[in-house]
Amino acid sequence: MSDTLMRSVSGVRGIVGRDLNPEIVSRYAAAFGQLVLEAGDHHVVLARDSRTSGPMFADAARAGLRSAGVNVVDCGLIPTPTAQLAVEHHGAGGGIILTASHNPIEWNALKFVGADGLFLDAGAASRLFDLADRGPVTHAEWDGVGAVELDNEAVVRHLDAVRALPYVDVERIRASRFTVALDCVRGAGGTIMPALLEQLGCEVIGIELETDGRFTRAPEPVPANLSALGDAVRRSGADFGMAVDPDVDRLALVDGQGEAIGEDYTLAFGVRAVLARRVGPVVVNLSTSLVVDDVARQFGVTVTRAPVGEANVARAMQTAEAVVGGEGNGGVMLPELHMGRDAPLAAALILDLLARSGTSVRELVDGAPRYVIVKSKVPRGRKLDPVYAALAKQAHGATLDRQDGLRVAFPDRWLHVRPSGTEPIVRLIAEAPSEDAAHQLIADAAAHFA
């Protein structure tokens, strides 16, 4: 495996043409088809985002699946959460989604979904990788090649399901007549986000709604990448702005002054919207902001932390019987819809919260305790166990969590050091009441990589 072909519960991703090509995609698809057949099923949902390599890789994945004797339900270009819902709708044995999510434009990936609509856990992913590595898989003979059927209604079903949620008061939202600036980064968001907002009575000021995959900004919806959206908010006088990543499982907000507020607030607002109607446990990942803990505390509920990765959070939510959860990167998860990060869901919950409270995005932010998150990264290479040991030794009085790298937590601040599952880097994430304090936590950790 090369330095850039990444394999984890987040799937298989790499740089197009360097270490991810149609032959590799077909091989993993055929292996996944065999995994599905072993479980006694014969149908797999196939979907992709808008990346320019997507149609080519969809052809390769379709061929690999059919060669294994699996029937393909082809949904075409749709968001990742829409594809997860499609797996459940069709009762399929699993799904393959061709998307590199927030990775730069030169990347693509295969994400693998189980029959339950969740991404494969570590055990199932390991089995899949073993099948792909040992090859060749057993190919069907002439009379056993899988068939293909098209599903052009997946987005419509997703929209209907979001509007039907008990946490989304459609008429109240429509009556608020929000004006929303929307940035879909030329990803799959263009297939669903404008329609959702319009169905909820919003006037949409759109930028980068085309679905051609030619990203005009870095695709991750972090504050540094949302200046054009901020400009659109100020220019149009919109109430606020929304931005999604290319596969539409993450949502970030820009306030009415055009200032990006940080994607952790997406989850905090989503949690507040749900807990206001149904109180229960909350599950988030280890890199999620304390703003979620503050919201949960107001409702008297507990927060459980899980390793980073949607599959890890989803299974922790099942164990805890959580009513809501997600990841602090803008990914909201609601079991009543499905166990996946879902930007259309997050948008609807936030619109409902704003409509019910009669407040603005900025007022919601200012009404909560403030923290500053600083994110950094270093190249992967150094062995991490000695780094973890040194950091733990220095962390007097801290709570240590070793589920996923090392999280060092104090009452009002924390540091998380972990290897990325999607890029060949080590992530350093810190949160504290002030920017200086957060930067100091990062600097202390980074010193061990010098």
VEXDREN-2710 file (C-alpha; in Angstrom, 1 decimal):
% VEXDREN-2710
k/r/px/py/pz
1/MET/0.0/0.0/0.0
2/SER/1.4/3.4/-1.0
3/ASP/1.7/6.4/1.3
4/THR/-1.4/8.0/-0.1
5/LEU/-3.8/4.9/-0.5
6/MET/-5.6/5.1/2.8
7/ARG/-7.6/2.1/4.2
8/SER/-9.7/2.4/7.3
9/VAL/-13.4/2.3/8.5
10/SER/-13.6/5.5/6.3
11/GLY/-13.1/3.3/3.2
12/VAL/-10.3/3.2/0.6
13/ARG/-9.1/6.6/-0.7
14/GLY/-6.2/7.8/-2.7
15/ILE/-5.0/10.2/-5.3
16/VAL/-6.5/9.6/-8.7
17/GLY/-4.1/8.2/-11.2
18/ARG/-1.3/7.8/-8.7
19/ASP/-2.7/5.0/-6.5
20/LEU/-6.4/4.9/-7.2
21/ASN/-7.4/3.8/-10.7
22/PRO/-10.2/1.8/-12.3
23/GLU/-8.5/-1.5/-11.9
24/ILE/-8.2/-1.0/-8.1
25/VAL/-11.7/0.3/-7.8
26/SER/-13.1/-2.7/-9.7
27/ARG/-11.0/-5.1/-7.5
28/TYR/-12.4/-3.6/-4.2
29/ALA/-15.9/-3.5/-5.7
30/ALA/-15.7/-7.2/-6.6
31/ALA/-14.4/-8.1/-3.2
32/PHE/-17.3/-6.2/-1.6
33/GLY/-19.7/-8.0/-3.9
34/GLN/-18.3/-11.3/-2.6
35/LEU/-18.7/-10.1/1.0
36/VAL/-22.3/-9.3/0.3
37/LEU/-22.9/-12.7/-1.4
38/GLU/-21.4/-14.5/1.6
39/ALA/-24.0/-12.7/3.8
40/GLY/-26.7/-14.2/1.6
41/ASP/-27.7/-11.0/-0.4
42/HIS/-27.4/-10.2/-4.1
43/HIS/-28.0/-6.4/-4.3
44/VAL/-25.7/-3.4/-3.8
45/VAL/-26.5/0.3/-4.0
46/LEU/-24.0/2.3/-6.0
47/ALA/-23.7/6.1/-5.8
48/ARG/-21.1/8.8/-6.3
49/ASP/-20.3/12.5/-5.7
50/SER/-19.5/15.0/-8.4
51/ARG/-15.7/14.5/-8.6
52/THR/-14.5/14.4/-12.3
53/SER/-13.2/10.8/-11.8
54/GLY/-16.6/9.7/-10.4
55/PRO/-18.2/8.5/-13.7
56/MET/-15.1/6.5/-14.6
57/PHE/-14.9/4.9/-11.2
58/ALA/-18.6/4.2/-11.2
59/ASP/-18.2/2.3/-14.4
60/ALA/-15.4/0.3/-12.8
61/ALA/-17.3/-0.4/-9.6
62/ARG/-20.4/-1.4/-11.5
63/ALA/-18.3/-3.9/-13.5
64/GLY/-16.6/-5.3/-10.4
65/LEU/-19.9/-5.8/-8.6
66/ARG/-21.6/-7.4/-11.6
67/SER/-18.6/-9.7/-12.2
68/ALA/-19.0/-11.0/-8.7
69/GLY/-22.7/-11.9/-9.5
70/VAL/-24.2/-9.0/-7.7
71/ASN/-27.1/-6.9/-8.9
72/VAL/-26.5/-3.1/-8.8
73/VAL/-29.0/-0.5/-7.8
74/ASP/-27.4/2.6/-9.4
75/CYS/-28.4/5.9/-7.8
76/GLY/-26.0/8.1/-9.8
77/LEU/-24.8/11.4/-8.4
78/ILE/-26.3/11.8/-4.9
79/PRO/-25.2/12.8/-1.4
80/THR/-23.6/10.2/0.9
81/PRO/-26.5/10.2/3.4
82/THR/-29.0/9.9/0.6
83/ALA/-27.1/6.7/-0.5
84/GLN/-27.2/5.3/3.0
85/LEU/-30.9/5.8/3.1
86/ALA/-31.2/4.1/-0.3
87/VAL/-29.5/1.0/1.1
88/GLU/-32.1/0.8/3.8
89/HIS/-35.0/1.6/1.4
90/HIS/-34.0/-1.2/-1.1
91/GLY/-33.2/-3.7/1.6
92/ALA/-29.8/-4.1/-0.1
93/GLY/-26.9/-6.1/1.1
94/GLY/-24.8/-3.0/1.2
95/GLY/-23.6/0.0/-0.8
96/ILE/-20.6/1.6/-2.4
97/ILE/-20.3/5.4/-2.4
98/LEU/-17.6/6.9/-4.6
99/THR/-16.5/10.0/-2.7
100/ALA/-13.5/11.4/-1.0
101/SER/-15.6/13.7/1.1
102/HIS/-13.6/16.7/2.3
103/ASN/-10.3/15.6/0.7
104/PRO/-8.7/17.8/-2.0
105/ILE/-9.8/17.7/-5.6
106/GLU/-7.2/15.2/-6.7
107/TRP/-8.5/12.5/-4.4
108/ASN/-11.3/10.0/-4.7
109/ALA/-12.4/7.0/-2.6
110/LEU/-14.7/4.1/-2.1
111/LYS/-16.9/4.1/1.1
112/PHE/-18.5/0.9/2.0
113/VAL/-22.0/0.7/3.6
114/GLY/-23.4/-2.4/5.3
115/ALA/-26.9/-3.8/5.0
116/ASP/-27.9/-1.7/8.1
117/GLY/-27.0/1.6/6.3
118/LEU/-23.9/2.1/8.5
119/PHE/-20.4/2.2/7.3
120/LEU/-18.5/-1.0/7.8
121/ASP/-17.0/-1.5/11.2
122/ALA/-13.3/-2.4/11.7
123/GLY/-14.0/-6.2/11.6
124/ALA/-16.0/-6.1/8.3
125/ALA/-13.6/-3.7/6.7
126/SER/-10.7/-5.9/7.6
127/ARG/-12.5/-8.9/6.0
128/LEU/-13.1/-6.8/2.9
129/PHE/-9.5/-5.8/2.6
130/ASP/-8.3/-9.4/3.0
131/LEU/-10.6/-10.4/0.1
132/ALA/-9.3/-7.6/-2.1
133/ASP/-5.6/-8.3/-1.2
134/ARG/-5.6/-12.1/-1.7
135/GLY/-7.6/-12.0/-5.0
136/PRO/-8.8/-12.9/-7.4
137/VAL/-12.4/-13.1/-6.2
138/THR/-14.7/-15.7/-7.7
139/HIS/-16.2/-14.2/-10.9
140/ALA/-19.6/-15.1/-12.2
141/GLU/-20.0/-17.1/-15.4
142/TRP/-22.0/-15.9/-18.4
143/ASP/-25.4/-16.7/-16.8
144/GLY/-24.6/-15.3/-13.4
145/VAL/-23.5/-11.7/-14.2
146/GLY/-25.3/-9.2/-12.1
147/ALA/-28.0/-6.9/-13.5
148/VAL/-28.4/-3.1/-13.2
149/GLU/-31.4/-1.1/-12.2
150/LEU/-31.6/2.7/-11.9
151/ASP/-33.0/4.6/-8.9
152/ASN/-33.8/8.2/-9.7
153/GLU/-35.9/8.9/-6.7
154/ALA/-33.4/8.7/-3.8
155/VAL/-33.1/12.4/-3.3
156/VAL/-36.9/12.8/-3.3
157/ARG/-37.2/10.2/-0.6
158/HIS/-34.5/11.8/1.5
159/LEU/-36.2/15.2/1.3
160/ASP/-39.6/13.7/2.2
161/ALA/-38.1/11.9/5.2
162/VAL/-36.4/15.1/6.5
163/ARG/-39.5/17.2/6.2
164/ALA/-41.6/14.5/8.0
165/LEU/-39.4/14.5/11.1
166/PRO/-41.2/15.5/14.4
167/TYR/-38.3/18.0/15.0
168/VAL/-39.0/20.0/11.8
169/ASP/-42.0/22.3/12.0
170/VAL/-42.3/23.0/8.3
171/GLU/-45.0/25.6/8.5
172/ARG/-43.2/27.6/11.2
173/ILE/-40.0/27.6/9.2
174/ARG/-41.9/28.7/6.1
175/ALA/-43.5/31.5/8.0
176/SER/-40.1/32.8/9.0
177/ARG/-39.1/33.4/5.4
178/PHE/-35.4/33.0/5.9
179/THR/-32.9/34.2/3.2
180/VAL/-30.0/31.8/3.2
181/ALA/-26.8/32.0/1.2
182/LEU/-25.7/28.5/0.1
183/ASP/-22.3/27.2/-0.9
184/CYS/-22.3/23.6/-2.3
185/VAL/-18.6/23.7/-3.5
186/ARG/-19.8/22.2/-6.9
187/GLY/-20.3/18.9/-5.1
188/ALA/-23.4/16.7/-4.7
189/GLY/-25.0/19.3/-2.5
190/GLY/-26.4/20.9/-5.6
191/THR/-28.7/17.9/-6.0
192/ILE/-30.5/18.4/-2.7
193/MET/-29.7/21.5/-0.7
194/PRO/-31.4/24.2/-2.9
195/ALA/-34.5/22.0/-3.1
196/LEU/-34.6/21.5/0.7
197/LEU/-34.3/25.1/1.5
198/GLU/-36.9/26.1/-1.1
199/GLN/-39.3/23.5/0.2
200/LEU/-38.9/25.1/3.6
201/GLY/-39.8/28.5/2.3
202/CYS/-36.3/30.0/2.2
203/GLU/-35.0/32.4/-0.4
204/VAL/-31.8/30.8/-1.6
205/ILE/-28.7/32.9/-2.6
206/GLY/-26.6/30.2/-4.2
207/ILE/-22.9/30.0/-5.1
208/GLU/-21.1/27.0/-6.5
209/LEU/-24.3/25.0/-6.9
210/GLU/-23.1/23.3/-10.1
211/THR/-22.3/19.6/-9.7
212/ASP/-19.3/19.4/-12.0
213/GLY/-16.7/18.6/-9.2
214/ARG/-14.4/21.5/-10.1
215/PHE/-14.1/22.8/-6.6
216/THR/-13.2/26.5/-6.6
217/ARG/-12.2/26.4/-2.9
218/ALA/-10.7/23.8/-0.6
219/PRO/-13.6/21.5/-0.1
220/GLU/-13.6/21.2/3.7
221/PRO/-16.2/23.6/5.1
222/VAL/-14.0/25.1/7.7
223/PRO/-13.9/28.9/8.4
224/ALA/-10.8/29.5/6.4
225/ASN/-12.5/28.2/3.3
226/LEU/-15.8/30.1/3.6
227/SER/-14.8/33.7/2.6
228/ALA/-16.8/33.6/-0.6
229/LEU/-19.9/32.5/1.3
230/GLY/-19.3/35.3/3.8
231/ASP/-19.1/37.8/1.0
232/ALA/-22.4/36.4/-0.4
233/VAL/-24.1/36.9/2.9
234/ARG/-23.0/40.5/3.2
235/ARG/-23.7/41.3/-0.4
236/SER/-27.2/39.9/-0.4
237/GLY/-28.2/40.8/3.2
238/ALA/-29.0/37.1/3.9
239/ASP/-30.0/36.0/7.4
240/PHE/-27.1/33.6/7.4
241/GLY/-25.1/31.2/5.2
242/MET/-24.8/27.4/4.9
243/ALA/-21.9/25.5/3.4
244/VAL/-21.6/21.7/2.8
245/ASP/-18.7/19.5/1.8
246/PRO/-18.7/17.6/-1.5
247/ASP/-20.6/14.6/-0.3
248/VAL/-23.1/16.6/1.9
249/ASP/-22.7/14.9/5.2
250/ARG/-21.2/18.0/6.9
251/LEU/-22.7/21.5/7.3
252/ALA/-21.1/24.7/8.4
253/LEU/-22.7/28.1/9.2
254/VAL/-21.9/31.7/8.5
255/ASP/-23.7/34.3/10.6
256/GLY/-25.6/37.4/9.3
257/GLN/-22.4/39.5/9.3
258/GLY/-20.7/37.0/7.0
259/GLU/-18.5/35.5/9.8
260/ALA/-17.9/31.7/9.9
261/ILE/-18.8/30.5/13.3
262/GLY/-17.0/27.1/13.3
263/GLU/-18.6/23.8/12.3
264/ASP/-18.8/22.6/15.9
265/TYR/-21.8/24.9/16.4
266/THR/-23.7/22.9/13.7
267/LEU/-23.8/19.9/16.0
268/ALA/-24.5/21.9/19.1
269/PHE/-27.5/23.6/17.5
270/GLY/-28.7/20.3/16.1
271/VAL/-28.5/18.7/19.5
272/ARG/-30.4/21.6/21.1
273/ALA/-33.1/21.3/18.5
274/VAL/-33.6/17.6/19.2
275/LEU/-33.3/17.8/23.0
276/ALA/-35.9/20.6/23.2
277/ARG/-38.4/18.0/22.1
278/ARG/-36.9/14.7/23.3
279/VAL/-34.5/14.4/26.1
280/GLY/-31.9/11.5/26.1
281/PRO/-28.3/10.6/25.8
282/VAL/-25.9/12.3/23.3
283/VAL/-22.9/10.7/21.6
284/VAL/-20.1/12.6/19.9
285/ASN/-16.5/11.9/18.9
286/LEU/-13.4/12.7/20.8
287/SER/-12.6/15.8/18.8
288/THR/-16.0/17.5/19.3
289/SER/-16.2/20.9/21.0
290/LEU/-17.3/21.4/24.6
291/VAL/-20.2/23.5/23.2
292/VAL/-22.1/20.3/22.8
293/ASP/-21.4/19.3/26.5
294/ASP/-22.8/22.7/27.5
295/VAL/-26.0/22.2/25.6
296/ALA/-26.4/18.7/27.0
297/ARG/-25.9/19.9/30.5
298/GLN/-28.7/22.4/30.1
299/PHE/-31.1/19.5/29.4
300/GLY/-29.6/17.3/32.2
301/VAL/-28.3/14.6/29.8
302/THR/-25.0/12.8/29.5
303/VAL/-22.5/13.0/26.6
304/THR/-20.5/9.9/25.6
305/ARG/-17.4/10.2/23.5
306/ALA/-16.4/7.7/20.8
307/PRO/-13.4/7.4/18.5
308/VAL/-13.4/9.7/15.4
309/GLY/-15.3/8.2/12.4
310/GLU/-19.0/8.0/11.6
311/ALA/-19.0/4.2/12.0
312/ASN/-17.6/4.5/15.5
313/VAL/-20.0/7.2/16.6
314/ALA/-23.0/5.3/15.1
315/ARG/-22.3/2.1/17.0
316/ALA/-21.7/4.0/20.2
317/MET/-25.0/5.7/19.7
318/GLN/-26.7/2.4/19.3
319/THR/-25.1/1.1/22.5
320/ALA/-26.0/4.3/24.5
321/GLU/-29.5/4.4/22.9
322/ALA/-28.7/8.0/22.0
323/VAL/-31.4/10.3/20.7
324/VAL/-29.0/12.4/18.8
325/GLY/-25.2/12.7/18.2
326/GLY/-22.6/13.2/15.6
327/GLU/-19.2/14.7/15.0
328/GLY/-17.9/18.2/15.6
329/ASN/-16.9/18.7/12.0
330/GLY/-20.5/19.6/11.1
331/GLY/-22.0/16.1/11.0
332/VAL/-25.4/15.6/12.8
333/MET/-26.8/12.1/13.3
334/LEU/-30.4/11.3/14.2
335/PRO/-31.4/7.7/14.7
336/GLU/-35.0/8.4/13.8
337/LEU/-33.8/9.3/10.3
338/HIS/-30.7/7.0/9.9
339/MET/-27.4/6.5/11.6
340/GLY/-25.3/8.7/9.4
341/ARG/-24.0/12.3/9.3
342/ASP/-26.5/14.2/7.2
343/ALA/-26.2/17.9/6.1
344/PRO/-29.8/18.2/4.9
345/LEU/-31.0/17.0/8.3
346/ALA/-28.7/19.5/10.1
347/ALA/-30.0/22.3/7.9
348/ALA/-33.6/21.5/8.7
349/LEU/-33.0/21.2/12.5
350/ILE/-31.1/24.5/12.6
351/LEU/-33.9/26.2/10.6
352/ASP/-36.4/24.9/13.1
353/LEU/-34.3/26.1/16.0
354/LEU/-34.0/29.6/14.6
355/ALA/-37.7/29.7/13.8
356/ARG/-38.8/28.6/17.2
357/SER/-36.4/30.7/19.2
358/GLY/-36.8/33.8/17.1
359/THR/-33.1/34.5/17.4
360/SER/-30.3/34.8/14.9
361/VAL/-27.3/32.5/14.4
362/ARG/-25.1/35.1/16.0
363/GLU/-27.4/35.5/19.0
364/LEU/-27.3/31.7/19.5
365/VAL/-23.5/31.7/19.4
366/ASP/-23.2/34.7/21.8
367/GLY/-25.6/33.1/24.3
368/ALA/-23.3/30.1/24.9
369/PRO/-19.9/29.8/26.6
370/ARG/-17.1/30.5/24.1
371/TYR/-14.2/28.3/23.3
372/VAL/-11.6/28.4/20.6
373/ILE/-10.6/25.3/18.6
374/VAL/-7.2/25.1/16.9
375/LYS/-6.5/22.4/14.4
376/SER/-3.0/21.5/13.1
377/LYS/-1.3/18.5/11.5
378/VAL/2.1/17.0/11.2
379/PRO/3.3/14.4/8.6
380/ARG/2.9/10.8/9.6
381/GLY/6.1/8.9/10.2
382/ARG/7.2/9.1/13.8
383/LYS/6.0/6.2/16.1
384/LEU/3.1/7.6/18.1
385/ASP/3.2/5.5/21.3
386/PRO/6.2/7.3/22.7
387/VAL/4.5/10.6/21.9
388/TYR/1.4/9.6/23.7
389/ALA/3.4/8.4/26.7
390/ALA/5.3/11.8/26.9
391/LEU/2.1/13.8/26.7
392/ALA/0.3/11.7/29.3
393/LYS/3.3/12.1/31.7
394/GLN/3.0/15.9/31.4
395/ALA/-0.8/16.0/31.8
396/HIS/-1.1/16.3/35.6
397/GLY/-4.6/16.0/36.8
398/ALA/-6.0/15.4/33.3
399/THR/-8.5/12.8/32.2
400/LEU/-6.8/10.5/29.6
401/ASP/-8.8/8.7/26.8
402/ARG/-6.9/6.2/24.6
403/GLN/-9.8/5.0/22.5
404/ASP/-8.4/6.8/19.4
405/GLY/-4.9/8.1/19.8
406/LEU/-4.7/10.2/23.0
407/ARG/-7.2/12.8/24.3
408/VAL/-6.0/14.8/27.3
409/ALA/-8.9/16.6/28.9
410/PHE/-9.2/19.2/31.6
411/PRO/-12.5/20.8/32.7
412/ASP/-12.4/23.7/30.3
413/ARG/-9.9/22.5/27.6
414/TRP/-8.6/19.5/25.8
415/LEU/-6.0/18.2/23.3
416/HIS/-6.5/15.3/20.9
417/VAL/-3.6/13.7/19.0
418/ARG/-4.5/11.0/16.5
419/PRO/-3.5/9.5/13.2
420/SER/-5.9/10.5/10.4
421/GLY/-7.9/7.7/8.7
422/THR/-8.3/9.8/5.6
423/GLU/-4.9/11.5/5.0
424/PRO/-1.3/10.5/5.7
425/ILE/-1.0/12.9/8.6
426/VAL/-1.3/13.1/12.4
427/ARG/-4.0/15.5/13.5
428/LEU/-3.5/17.8/16.5
429/ILE/-6.7/19.4/17.8
430/ALA/-7.1/21.5/20.9
431/GLU/-9.8/23.6/22.5
432/ALA/-9.6/26.1/25.2
433/PRO/-11.4/29.3/26.5
434/SER/-8.9/31.5/24.6
435/GLU/-7.0/31.2/21.3
436/ASP/-3.6/31.6/23.1
437/ALA/-4.4/28.7/25.4
438/ALA/-5.5/26.5/22.5
439/HIS/-2.4/27.3/20.5
440/GLN/-0.2/26.5/23.5
441/LEU/-1.8/23.1/23.8
442/ILE/-1.0/22.5/20.1
443/ALA/2.6/23.8/20.5
444/ASP/3.2/21.5/23.4
445/ALA/2.1/18.5/21.4
446/ALA/3.9/19.6/18.2
447/ALA/7.2/19.8/20.1
448/HIS/7.2/16.0/20.4
449/PHE/7.2/15.7/16.6
450/ALA/10.1/18.0/16.0
END
